[in-house]
Amino acid sequence: MSVLTIKDVTKLFPGGTKAVDSFSLEVADGELVCLLGPSGSGKSTLLRMVGGFETPTSGLIAIDGEDITRTPPEKRPTGMVFQSHALWTHMDVAKNLAFGLKLRRLPADEIKRRVEAVLELVGLGGYGSRRVTQLSGGQQQRVALARSLVLEPKILLLDEPFASLDQHLRERLREEVRDIQQRVGITTLFVTHGQDEALSMADRIVVMRDGRTEQIDRPDVVYRNPQTPFVAGFIGTMNLIEGTVSNGQFTRAGFSHPLAIGDGPATLAVRPEALDIVPAEPGAGKVHRVTDYGTHGLVDFDLPDGKRLKAMVNQPSQFQPGQGVNLMPRAVAAYRNDIQVFRSAA
């Protein structure tokens, strides 16, 4: 059953800037969907329209079949967690959480029960009397999450909630938030420009570009089978090689690979982990740099025309800068006119 419906939504700002362009999405009950894209792709604007903080120029937004397109934020069954936390520093933690419940005129004992329960849920049991300024950045973000969850919304909206935190804390909190989301079973729309967050947290990823959808699918599918060159280059590390196909062979700068598509220009895409390289003199390329990560190595090498590619290797010590190498792709995708026209699996 679809809980959230976004249908043909467009947002125009003054001056004619089109932030979101005919966007449609269905989010199922209990699903966590991530809006992923570069800055300016429209993902935060879209989230704010779902939360009621922006009004669509056209289109429909519905929750459980009820049109909420122009319903004010305080009357929507949504809870939003902002990047900036937006907590009241003059209040303690419990009062921050209770504020919205008091506006709804809930009984005092019900407010106390809900506040204590949600603090336990986010791992802050016993922190109710602490001032917000006494908390770490990660604890403040948990309070922001708890303030939304205590309202028991149908839809949880997360707007890059970990962007201001350090890498280690981001990784820990995204695991905790995903665990809480699954335990509560709350439908969630999550905005990020971080690929790792999207790949590790989402049930589905919506890759956005210029206010439009490039691809919607499970994280593993988006990573392994990107449908456009933009998705291929944006998700993870990808070697994108422009060349020409003639008589079933893709060629560029001394490198060739069989490709079962018609003649003409094409872009070949291959992940570093799906690209084997072997020492060869003369080779299709020359090693530029070798990086040893302990568990694996990454070799940067250049084709004769200067195009730089990357390959993941198990034994980085066998490669040295200046060494000739040949390329042996094990899985490739090919694009023409921004459309995938060929894909081989490893």
C-alpha positions as CSV (number, residue, x, y, z in Angstrom):
1,M,0.0,0.0,0.0
2,S,1.3,3.4,-0.9
3,V,1.5,5.8,2.1
4,L,3.0,8.8,0.2
5,T,2.1,9.8,-3.3
6,I,3.9,12.5,-5.2
7,K,2.4,13.0,-8.7
8,D,3.7,15.3,-11.4
9,V,5.0,17.9,-8.9
10,T,6.7,21.0,-10.2
11,K,8.2,23.8,-8.3
12,L,9.0,27.2,-10.0
13,F,10.8,29.9,-8.0
14,P,10.7,33.6,-8.8
15,G,12.7,34.3,-12.0
16,G,11.6,31.1,-13.6
17,T,14.0,28.7,-11.9
18,K,12.6,25.2,-12.0
19,A,13.8,23.4,-8.9
20,V,11.6,20.3,-9.3
21,D,10.3,19.3,-12.7
22,S,7.3,16.9,-13.1
23,F,8.5,14.6,-10.3
24,S,6.5,11.5,-9.3
25,L,7.1,8.9,-6.6
26,E,5.2,6.3,-4.6
27,V,6.5,5.4,-1.1
28,A,5.2,2.3,0.5
29,D,4.3,1.7,4.2
30,G,7.4,1.4,6.3
31,E,9.8,2.0,3.4
32,L,12.9,4.2,3.7
33,V,13.5,6.0,0.4
34,C,16.5,8.2,-0.2
35,L,16.6,11.2,-2.4
36,L,20.2,11.4,-3.7
37,G,21.8,13.9,-5.9
38,P,24.2,16.8,-6.2
39,S,23.6,20.3,-4.8
40,G,20.8,22.0,-6.8
41,S,19.2,18.7,-7.9
42,G,15.9,19.6,-6.2
43,K,15.9,17.0,-3.4
44,S,15.6,19.3,-0.4
45,T,13.0,21.4,-2.2
46,L,11.0,18.3,-2.8
47,L,11.3,17.2,0.8
48,R,10.2,20.7,2.0
49,M,7.1,20.4,-0.2
50,V,6.2,17.1,1.4
51,G,6.6,18.7,4.8
52,G,4.5,21.8,3.8
53,F,7.4,24.3,4.0
54,E,7.2,24.9,0.3
55,T,4.1,24.9,-1.9
56,P,4.2,23.1,-5.3
57,T,3.5,25.2,-8.4
58,S,1.6,22.2,-9.8
59,G,1.1,18.6,-9.0
60,L,-0.3,16.5,-6.1
61,I,1.1,15.3,-2.8
62,A,-1.1,12.8,-0.8
63,I,-0.7,10.7,2.3
64,D,-2.9,7.7,2.7
65,G,-4.9,9.0,-0.3
66,E,-5.6,12.3,1.3
67,D,-4.5,15.4,-0.7
68,I,-2.2,17.5,1.5
69,T,-0.7,19.6,-1.3
70,R,-1.7,22.9,0.3
71,T,-2.2,21.7,3.9
72,P,0.0,23.8,6.4
73,P,3.0,22.0,8.0
74,E,1.4,21.8,11.5
75,K,-1.6,20.0,10.2
76,R,0.3,17.3,8.2
77,P,1.0,13.9,9.6
78,T,4.7,14.5,9.0
79,G,7.8,15.0,11.2
80,M,10.9,16.7,9.9
81,V,14.5,16.5,11.1
82,F,16.6,19.4,9.8
83,Q,20.4,19.5,9.2
84,S,20.8,22.3,11.7
85,H,19.0,20.4,14.6
86,A,16.8,23.5,15.2
87,L,16.5,22.8,18.9
88,W,15.6,25.4,21.6
89,T,18.7,25.9,23.6
90,H,16.9,27.7,26.5
91,M,14.9,24.5,27.1
92,D,16.0,21.1,28.5
93,V,15.7,18.0,26.4
94,A,12.3,16.9,27.8
95,K,10.8,20.4,27.1
96,N,12.1,20.3,23.6
97,L,10.3,17.1,23.0
98,A,7.1,18.1,24.9
99,F,6.6,21.4,23.1
100,G,4.8,20.0,20.1
101,L,2.7,17.7,22.3
102,K,1.6,20.6,24.4
103,L,0.4,22.5,21.2
104,R,-1.8,19.4,20.6
105,R,-3.2,19.8,24.1
106,L,-2.3,16.2,25.2
107,P,-2.7,15.4,28.9
108,A,0.4,15.9,31.0
109,D,0.7,12.2,31.9
110,E,0.5,11.2,28.2
111,I,3.2,13.8,27.3
112,K,5.5,12.5,30.0
113,R,5.0,8.9,28.9
114,R,5.7,9.7,25.3
115,V,8.8,11.7,26.0
116,E,10.3,9.1,28.3
117,A,9.5,6.3,25.7
118,V,11.1,8.1,22.8
119,L,14.2,9.1,24.7
120,E,14.7,5.4,25.5
121,L,14.2,4.6,21.8
122,V,16.9,6.9,20.7
123,G,19.3,5.9,23.4
124,L,19.0,9.0,25.6
125,G,17.1,7.6,28.6
126,G,17.7,9.8,31.6
127,Y,18.7,12.8,29.6
128,G,15.4,14.6,29.8
129,S,16.6,17.2,32.4
130,R,19.8,18.1,30.5
131,R,20.2,21.4,28.7
132,V,20.6,21.0,24.9
133,T,23.9,22.9,25.2
134,Q,25.3,20.2,27.4
135,L,24.9,17.6,24.7
136,S,27.4,16.5,21.9
137,G,26.5,17.0,18.3
138,G,25.4,13.4,17.9
139,Q,23.2,13.6,21.0
140,Q,21.6,16.8,19.7
141,Q,20.8,15.0,16.5
142,R,19.2,12.2,18.4
143,V,17.1,14.8,20.3
144,A,16.0,16.3,16.9
145,L,15.0,12.8,15.7
146,A,13.2,12.1,19.0
147,R,11.3,15.4,18.7
148,S,9.9,14.3,15.4
149,L,9.2,10.7,16.5
150,V,7.3,11.8,19.7
151,L,4.6,13.3,17.5
152,E,4.0,9.8,16.0
153,P,4.0,11.0,12.4
154,K,3.0,8.8,9.5
155,I,5.9,10.1,7.4
156,L,9.4,11.0,8.8
157,L,11.4,13.5,6.7
158,L,15.2,13.7,7.1
159,D,17.0,16.6,5.5
160,E,20.7,15.7,5.5
161,P,20.6,15.2,9.2
162,F,24.3,14.0,9.5
163,A,25.9,16.6,7.3
164,S,27.4,18.6,10.1
165,L,28.9,15.6,11.9
166,D,32.3,14.0,11.6
167,Q,32.7,10.9,9.5
168,H,32.9,8.4,12.4
169,L,29.8,9.8,14.1
170,R,27.9,9.9,10.8
171,E,28.6,6.2,10.2
172,R,27.4,5.3,13.7
173,L,24.3,7.5,13.7
174,R,23.1,6.3,10.3
175,E,23.2,2.7,11.6
176,E,21.3,3.8,14.7
177,V,18.7,5.8,12.7
178,R,18.1,2.9,10.3
179,D,17.7,0.5,13.2
180,I,15.2,2.9,14.9
181,Q,13.3,3.4,11.6
182,Q,12.9,-0.4,11.1
183,R,11.9,-1.0,14.7
184,V,9.3,1.7,14.6
185,G,8.3,0.8,11.1
186,I,7.9,4.4,10.1
187,T,7.7,5.5,6.4
188,T,10.7,7.7,5.8
189,L,11.9,10.1,3.1
190,F,15.6,10.9,3.5
191,V,17.6,13.5,1.6
192,T,21.4,13.2,1.2
193,H,24.2,13.9,-1.2
194,G,26.3,11.2,0.4
195,Q,26.4,8.0,-1.6
196,D,27.5,5.9,1.4
197,E,24.5,7.0,3.4
198,A,22.1,6.2,0.5
199,L,23.6,2.8,-0.3
200,S,23.7,1.7,3.4
201,M,20.4,3.0,4.6
202,A,17.8,3.0,1.8
203,D,15.3,0.4,0.7
204,R,15.2,2.4,-2.6
205,I,17.2,5.3,-4.0
206,V,15.9,8.1,-6.1
207,V,18.8,9.6,-8.1
208,M,17.9,13.2,-9.0
209,R,19.4,15.6,-11.4
210,D,18.1,19.1,-12.3
211,G,14.8,18.5,-10.5
212,R,14.1,15.2,-12.4
213,T,14.5,11.5,-11.7
214,E,17.4,9.7,-13.3
215,Q,16.8,6.3,-11.7
216,I,14.7,4.7,-9.0
217,D,15.6,1.3,-7.7
218,R,17.2,-0.7,-4.9
219,P,20.7,0.4,-3.8
220,D,22.4,-2.7,-5.2
221,V,20.6,-2.3,-8.6
222,V,21.5,1.4,-8.8
223,Y,25.1,0.6,-8.1
224,R,25.5,-2.4,-10.4
225,N,23.2,-1.4,-13.2
226,P,23.1,2.4,-13.6
227,Q,20.7,3.4,-16.3
228,T,22.3,6.6,-17.4
229,P,25.9,7.9,-17.7
230,F,25.1,10.5,-14.9
231,V,24.0,7.7,-12.5
232,A,27.1,5.7,-13.5
233,G,29.4,8.6,-12.7
234,F,27.6,9.8,-9.6
235,I,27.2,6.5,-7.7
236,G,30.5,5.2,-6.4
237,T,33.7,5.3,-8.5
238,M,33.2,4.6,-12.2
239,N,35.5,4.6,-15.2
240,L,33.7,6.3,-18.1
241,I,35.5,5.9,-21.3
242,E,34.3,7.7,-24.5
243,G,35.2,5.9,-27.7
244,T,33.9,4.6,-31.0
245,V,32.3,1.3,-31.9
246,S,33.1,-0.2,-35.3
247,N,32.3,-3.8,-36.4
248,G,31.5,-4.9,-32.8
249,Q,34.6,-3.4,-31.2
250,F,34.8,-0.4,-28.9
251,T,38.1,1.4,-29.3
252,R,39.9,4.3,-27.8
253,A,43.6,5.2,-27.7
254,G,44.9,1.7,-28.3
255,F,42.3,0.1,-26.1
256,S,39.6,-2.1,-27.5
257,H,36.8,-4.3,-26.2
258,P,34.0,-6.3,-27.8
259,L,30.7,-4.5,-27.7
260,A,27.6,-5.8,-29.3
261,I,26.0,-2.6,-30.4
262,G,25.8,-0.7,-33.7
263,D,28.6,1.4,-35.1
264,G,29.1,5.0,-33.8
265,P,30.2,6.9,-30.7
266,A,29.6,5.3,-27.3
267,T,30.6,5.6,-23.6
268,L,31.9,2.5,-21.9
269,A,31.5,2.3,-18.1
270,V,33.4,-0.2,-15.9
271,R,33.8,-0.2,-12.1
272,P,37.4,-0.4,-10.7
273,E,36.6,-3.7,-9.1
274,A,35.5,-5.1,-12.4
275,L,38.6,-4.0,-14.3
276,D,41.6,-6.3,-14.3
277,I,44.9,-4.9,-15.3
278,V,48.0,-6.9,-16.1
279,P,51.6,-5.8,-16.6
280,A,52.5,-5.5,-20.3
281,E,55.1,-3.8,-22.4
282,P,54.0,-1.9,-24.4
283,G,50.6,-1.7,-22.8
284,A,47.3,0.1,-23.4
285,G,48.2,2.3,-20.5
286,K,50.9,3.3,-18.0
287,V,50.6,3.2,-14.2
288,H,50.4,6.7,-12.7
289,R,50.0,6.0,-9.0
290,V,49.5,3.0,-6.7
291,T,47.7,3.3,-3.4
292,D,47.8,0.4,-0.9
293,Y,44.8,0.4,1.5
294,G,45.9,-2.8,3.3
295,T,42.9,-5.0,2.3
296,H,43.2,-4.0,-1.4
297,G,45.0,-1.6,-3.7
298,L,44.0,1.1,-6.2
299,V,46.0,1.7,-9.3
300,D,45.6,4.9,-11.3
301,F,46.8,4.5,-14.9
302,D,46.7,6.6,-18.0
303,L,45.7,5.7,-21.6
304,P,48.0,7.1,-24.3
305,D,45.8,10.1,-24.8
306,G,45.9,11.0,-21.1
307,K,42.6,9.6,-20.0
308,R,43.0,8.4,-16.4
309,L,41.3,5.2,-15.1
310,K,41.2,3.3,-11.9
311,A,41.5,-0.4,-11.2
312,M,41.1,-2.3,-7.9
313,V,43.9,-4.9,-7.3
314,N,44.6,-7.5,-4.7
315,Q,48.4,-7.2,-4.9
316,P,49.3,-3.5,-5.4
317,S,53.0,-4.3,-4.9
318,Q,53.3,-5.8,-8.4
319,F,52.6,-2.4,-10.0
320,Q,55.0,0.5,-10.1
321,P,54.6,4.1,-11.6
322,G,55.5,4.2,-15.2
323,Q,54.8,0.5,-15.8
324,G,52.9,-0.6,-18.9
325,V,49.5,-2.4,-18.3
326,N,46.8,-3.9,-20.4
327,L,43.0,-3.7,-19.6
328,M,40.7,-6.6,-19.1
329,P,37.2,-5.5,-18.2
330,R,35.0,-8.3,-16.7
331,A,31.7,-6.4,-16.6
332,V,30.8,-3.3,-18.6
333,A,27.9,-1.1,-19.5
334,A,27.6,1.1,-22.6
335,Y,25.6,4.3,-23.2
336,R,24.6,6.2,-26.2
337,N,22.5,9.4,-26.2
338,D,22.3,9.2,-22.3
339,I,20.7,5.8,-22.5
340,Q,22.1,2.4,-21.5
341,V,22.3,0.3,-24.7
342,F,24.4,-2.7,-23.4
343,R,25.3,-4.4,-20.2
344,S,27.4,-7.5,-19.4
345,A,27.5,-9.0,-15.9
346,A,30.7,-10.2,-14.2
